[in-house]
């Protein structure tokens, strides 16, 4: 939950609309609270956590605010409903962050064998996700926790009404109270774990820790996707929505040394469960609005996207490469209740040192059936051995971690912790991180993908 709040706060600098940027800045703690809110719904006995992640709920909440009596000017940074808007946009950020994190970032964990397993944490996390371990990095290295106690929710009746409109009537008020308590306690508990467990996480998960900000699906990438989605949803809130566009994509534009081989796998799955992986051979894009999804009370939407809606070609050619069965498709968990991320995977390995182009067409439509603005970008593969080609320029320097330290070093060896570490890392920045820093490094949304 701490990394989700960090992603949301980092996205504010990337917002294009000055009025929205001002509103989110003035109501920053509601942005943080909203960004943590969905996971509060996983408190034992609660029911709303999953629904809160997706566009179906966000649409219902947005419609409620658009028609809420007494809001006045929704663009006013200190208006009667400004905290409601900031909270909702924090909630939106959480769903987007999960999509790109689960599909692009976490699969590096099984690829590299980077896990931190400790008996203290076994009841709260497993190998299927790295949210807890990376929260410890976010808190201990970048100091992103935010102030406690948390502010109150802007309006519990509005939350109940929005869930009802999304197809979940009758969520008890107690669930929201429990979730709010859980969010605050989680930050407090995780902060308390940092001194003992952060050194082990840094030692056993060097690539993941070092690339938390700049890695595919990491904080900077997520912030870019979130900022563009916020601008689009802001326009919808104000009744002036334009076309849905691509907000972020992987590989990045003009990226080089993308693997030429290893593309053909039995499956591509989200998360960090051992045996999954394939992180370096994924092509994905995020949209400013949702892909088609199942409405409350209606039929489910197909995970499969239209043939030809996203294509991969050798740059300069018009002949699409064959795709693995089931692609292009909505990821990481299907169309469900409104995802914003799509992927394609070629059914063949690529040629070494060759430029490839990813293109979207008007066959790709959003949840309202409108064509997504077509776009394209290109990337270049590396050598057959996975290195940069001879004529590639040197890679840019990596951000890494801050070099000053205040983290205690007494816990450098802990017999209760076990891991399997994957050596030198993956791609650029695959080195053991420096000691964590005392002050945060703000991850502004400047990803160039």
Secondary structure, DSSP 8 states (H G I E B T S, - for coil): -HHHHHHHHHHGGG---HHHHHHHHHTHHHHHHHHHHHHHTTSTT---TTGGGSHHHHHHHHHHHHT-TT---TT-TTSTTHHHHHHHHHHHHHHHHHHHIIIIITHHHHHHT---EEGGGTTT--TT--HHHHHHHHHHHH-----SS----S-HHHHHHHHHHTT-TT--HHHHHHHHHHHHHHHHHHHHHHHHHHHHHHHH-HHHHHTTTTSTTSHHHHHHHHHHHHHHHHHHHTT------EEEEES-TTEEEE-SS----S---SS--TT---TTS-EEEEESS-BS---TTS----SB--TTSEEEEETT------B-TT-SEEETT-STTT--EEEE-BSS---TT-EEEEEE-TT-BBTTS-B----EEEEEE--TTS---TTS----------S---S--TTS--TTEE----TT-SSTT-S------SS-----S----
